[in-house]
Amino acid sequence: MVTEAVVPEAMVTEVVVTPVPGLPDVGLYSHDGPPPPLPHNRAMWSLFVLALAVFVFSCNEGSALGVISVVADDFGRSEAVVGLMTTVFSVVGLLVSIPAAILLTRFPRRHVLAGTVAVLTIGLVIVSTAPTFEVLLAGRAVTALGHASFWAIVTPTVAGMFAAAERGKSVSRLLLGASASGVLGIPAVTWLAQNAGWRAPYVVLAVAAGVLAIAVFLVMPTFRASQGTAAHGELPSWPIFVRILVVAGLTVGSFGLTWTFITPFATEAAGMPDVAVPTLLLLGGVAGLVSMWLVAKFLDRFPVRSVAFGLFLLGSVWAGMALFGATPAVTVACVVLQGAAWSVLVASMVMWALRHAPGSTDTANALYATVFNAGIVVGSLIGAGLLASVGATWLPVASLLVISVAGLLVWTMRGRGTRVEHDPTAERAL
């Protein structure tokens, strides 16, 4: 049995037909769309600055992993309560992503992206100077406002700065900033929090964000979303897109459920000392960075198989932690594998979503980001409840159950999403 994507001949220069053992994929499509809105060198410099911004955004997003214990001690709160740093952040992202995409799409990318980094800077200043835990949460909410607005548009913006054949590579290079945060950022945040107090890493991040807000404004070109090469999905389909959203929500929920509380899991379930946590996170970050670099070549050709592969890896992580997490060596191995799995999933799921965006990729990406944040919210809430009631050892068990459902949804795609009929008139209207 073979499947192929059927699109108007005028729109296709290459169609790859692949055998389907169970998880078919659409081949790489090269469309005769508009040329990139800026010279390649300018696009590369813009990508570099935006990847640095992604690094800072990701360090802030994941900072709770490294500071949770120190903040709990400082404010006299339980680690489960301090987990609200992640929950509040994700709730704001959940509420803001779609409105931000709708409102900001009409403005030049340069102004919007620089502005979102500036908002992050303001939030980080509030966090680093917070006199109470409530003010800290308010600062986290401000950073989440900038974070959600940034991510609502940055991925389609970067994809739109390059030719169609370079989209997967450009997006994966952007996401290297997020992967690098696992190698350098989160371990550094954890080390600083443990040795200089939890405020110190937020001061450093605030300074970095301020510098990058200026850099984005100076380097980014002034163009609008409609002028990019990725303003619309290549194979728009609401049924496929909705399934992608469900898979993403379950996957992220599975991740947030356990990973939000990886520090108490490592120290309580695996019996590792607090000082080992930064090294543990560093190992996972290195694996994630390498994985993000390697996955780039497969994103355009095999998005579904890339997602399936990532789900298999992450499911293996939760199974290993659930069965043998009390053994420190197994926990270390699982954290390393988690880094690799998560990079594959982050890159492949967003490219899969953009490919089947049923309208504007800005709006589709915002819907995806909303579901992504919803998964974090629900996952972290369930994780907090389990941590407080039955302990850290049950977290990966719950994550394994959730991700198994996501894997089933991807596996049962079979022929769906690989044969898409296009109405040329409707396609021009998108």
N, C-alpha and C positions, 0 to 999 in steps of 0.2 A: 504494500500500500504506500502511495506517495501522496503528499499534499503540496500545494503551491499556492502562493498568493495571487489572486486575480485582480489586476488593476488596469485602468485604461492604458493602452499601448503607448500613448503619447507621454505618459507620465513615468515610464519605466525604461531604464537602460540596462538593468541586470536583474534577473530573477534566479535565485538559487533554489533548486528543487532537492529536497532531502528526504531520505527514508524515515519512516516514523515508527520506531519501536514502542512508542507509548507517550513520548513527549515531543511533539513536532514543534518546529520553529519556522518563523518567517525568515527568509534570507535577507541579505542587504539590498536595500532599494536606493538607487540614486535618482533623485528627482531633478527635473529641469526647472528648479525654482529660482528665486532671486539670488543674485550674488551676495556674498557677505557684505555687511554694511561698513566695514573698515578694513584697511590693509592688514595682511596677516601678521606683520611684526607688531602693529599696535594691538591687535587682538591677543597676541601672546603676552605682551606686557600687562594688558588688562586682566588676562586670566591669572597671571602670576600674583598680582596685587589682590585679586578676589580670592585666590586660594589662601593667601595669608590672612585675609579677613575671615574666611571659613575656619582657619586654625584658631583664631581668637574666639569666634562665636562658639566653636565646638568645645574649647577649653572651658568657657563659662558654662555651657550647657551641662557638661559632665563633671563640673567641679564638685558637685555634692558628693560624688563618689569618694573623693579624697578628703573632704572636710567634715563629713557627717559626724564622725566621732568627736572631733575637736569642738565643733559648734555645739554638740549636745552637752559636752562637759562645761563649756563656757556659759551657756544660758540655762543649764540645769534642766534640759529636756531629754526625753528618751530619743533613741536613734530612729524609732518609728515615727515620732512627731517631726523630727528634723527632716525626715524623708519628704515632708511637705515642700521643701525647697525644690524638689523635682516635680511634685504634683502641681503646685501653683504655677510654675514655669510652663508646664504642658497645658494647663487649663487656659492660660492666656493665649498660648499659641493656637489652641483649638478654636478659640473665639475670634481670633484676629486674622488668621491666614486668608480666608475667603474674602472678607471685606477689604483687606489690604490689596489683594490681587486685583479686585474690581476697581478700587479707587486709584491705585498707583500705575495701572497699565497705561494710562493716558499721558503720563509724565516721562520725560527723558530718563533713560536708565542711569545715566551718570548722577543726576541729582537725587534720584530715589535711593540708589545703593549707598551713596555717601551719607545721606540722611539717616538711613537705618543703622549704619555703623556709629553715627553720632549719638543716636538714641541708646545704643548699647553702652557707649561711654558714660552717659549720664546715669544709667542704671547701675553700672559698676561702681561709680563714685558713691551712690547711695548705699550699696551693699557694704562697701569697704569701711564706711563711717557709721554703720547702723548701731544705735545705742541699745536697741532691743531686738528680739527675734521677730516681732511683728514688722518693724521697719526693714529688717533684712528681707523678709518675704515681699514687702512692697518693692524693694529694689530689684529683687528677682523678677517681679512682675514687669517692671520697666524694661529690664534686659530682654525679657521674653517678647515684649512688644517689638523691639528692634529685631530680635531673632526671627520672629514669625514673618515680619514684613520683608526682611532680607531673603529668607528662604522661599517666600511666595513667588519671587521673580528671578532669583539669581540663576537657577538651573536652566530655565528656558532662555534667559539672556545669554548665558555662556554658549549654549547649544546654537543659538541664533547668530553668534559672532563668527561662526566657522561654516565651511561647506558641509553638505550633508554627510559626506564620507568621513568627516572628522568629528562628528557629534559625540559618538561614544567615547572616543579618546579624550576630547576636550572636557566632557563632564567628569570622566574618571580622574583627570588631572585636577580639576576643581576640587573633587572630593578627597584628593590626597591631603588637602589641608585638614580635613576631619580625621583622616587616618593618622596624620602626623601628630595630632593632638593626643592620641593615645600613646605615641612613642615618647614625646617630649612634654607635652602640655599637662596632661592629667597626672603623670608621675611627679612632675615639678610642682604642680599645685598641691599634691599630697605631701611632698617633702617639705615645702614651705609652710604649709599649715601645721605640720607636726613640729617644726623647728622654730618658726617665727610667728606662730599664731595664724588663725584662719583668715585674718584680714589681709595679710601680706600678699597672697596670690591675687586677690582682687584689686589691690593697688597696682600691681604689675600689669594686669590685664586692662585696667582702665587707661593707663598710659599708652599701651600698645594700640588699643582701640582708637584713642584720640589721634595718634599718628596715622593710622590707616584710614580714618575718615577723610583726612586731608589728602592722602595718597590716592584714594579712589577718585576723589573729585578732580585731581590733577591728571590722572592717567586715563580714566575711562572716557570714551568718546560720547558725544551727545547724539543718541539715536533712540528711537521709540521701538516698542515691542513689535509693531507691525512691519518694521524695516528689517527685522532679523530673518534668518533663513529657517527658523523653527517656530514660526508663529502658530502653526497648526500641526496636528498629528498626521503621520504618514498614512496610517490605516485606521481612521476614526471608527469607533464602535462603542456604543453605550454598554451593551451586555458584557463585552470583554473588559471594558474599563471598570465597571462595577465589581466584577470578579477580582480584578487586580486590587481594587481598594480593600475588599474583604481580606484577601491574602495579606496585604500590607498591614492592615489593622491587627490581625491575629499574630503575625510575625513580630511586630513591634511590641504588642502586648506581652507576648512570651518573653521577649528580651527585657522589657522594663520590669517585669515581675521579679526576676532574679538579679539582673545586673545592677539595678538601683541599690541593692543591698549586698553587693559582692564583698564589701569590706567586712560586715558582720558574718557573712558566710565563711569567708576565709579564716577569720579569727575564732569563730565559735564552732562551726561545723568541722573545719579542717584543722583547727588548733594551731594556726600559724600566728606568729607574733605580729603586732602592729607594724613594726619596722619593715616587715617583708612585703607589705601591701604595695608600696611604690614600685618595687622591683617586679612584682607580679603583674601590675598594670603595664609596666614597661614592656615585658615580654609579649603580652597580648597586643600592645600597640605596634611593636615591630612586625608581628605576623600580619596585622591588619594593613600596615603600610605596604608590605611586599605584595600582599594579595590584591590590594587596590591597583597597584601598578600592573600586575599581570592580567587582571580581568578585563582591561581596556579593549583588547583585541577581539573579545567575544561578545561585547555588549550589543553591537549593531546586528550581528548575525544570529546570535542565539540568546535572546533575552529570557525566554521561558526556561530553557535548560540551565541557564545561569542561576535563575531564581531557584529552580529545583535542586541544583547542586548546593547552593547556599543553605537551603532549608535542611537538606540531609546533614550537612556539617553541623549546623546549629542544634538540630535534634540530637545528634550524637553527643554534643557538649552537655545538654541537659540530662541525657541518659547516663553519661559517665559521672556527672556530679551527683545525680540521684542515687546511683548504686554504690559509688566508691568515693564520694566526696569527702569522707572522713580521712582519707589518705592524702596527705599534702602533695605528694608527687602527682596524683591524679588530678587534683584541683589545678595545679600548675599547668599540666598538659591541656586541660579543658579550657583554661583561660587563654592559652596560646591559640588553640583551635577556634575559640570564640572570636578572637581578633580577625582571623582569616575569614571565617564564615560571615561575620557582620559586614565586612567590607564588600564581599561579593553581593550580599543582599541589598545593601544600601545603593550601590551603583546599578545593579540590574533591575531592581524594582522600579526605580524612578525612570529609567530608560524605557522599560516596558510600558509604564503608565503614559509617558510622553508620546510613544509611538501610536497608542490607541486613543489619544485624547480626542473626545467627540466634538470639540470646538477649539477655542483658544487654548494654547498650551499654558498660558499664564493662569487661566481659571482652572484648568485641569490639574496643574501643579499645586495650586492652592487647595483644591479638594484633596489631593494626595497628602499634602502637608497637614491638613486638618485631621485626616484619618490617622496619619502617623502620630500626631500629638495625642489624639484620642487613645491610641494604643498605649502610649506611655502613661497617660493619666490612669486608665483602667488597670494596666499592669502594675504600676507602682502602688495603687490603692490596695489591690488584692495582695501584693507582696507585703505591704505594711501590716495588713490584717493577719496574714499568715505568720509573719515574723513575731508579732506581738502575742499571738495565740498559741502556735505550735512550734515556733522556732525556725531557724534558717534552713534546717535540713530539708524541709518540705517545699522550699521555693523551686528548685529545679524540677521536682515532680510535677508541680502545677504547670511550669513552663513547657515541659515535655508534652503534656496533654494538649495544651493550646496549639503548639506548633505542629502537632500531628494533624490537626484539622486543616491548618494552612497547607500542609504537604498534600493532603488528600484533594483539596481544591485544585492545586496545580496539576497533580497527576491526572485528574479527571478532565483536564482541558482537552486532551486527546486532539481531535481535529478542530476544536473551536479556536478561532483567532488566527488560523493559518489560511483560511479561504474567506476572503472578504470581498463582497461584491460592492462596486462603487458606481454610483450614479454620477456621471461626469458633471451634470448640472448642479447636483447637490454638493459635489466636492468643490466646485468653484465658489459656491456660496459660503463655505466654511471660513 
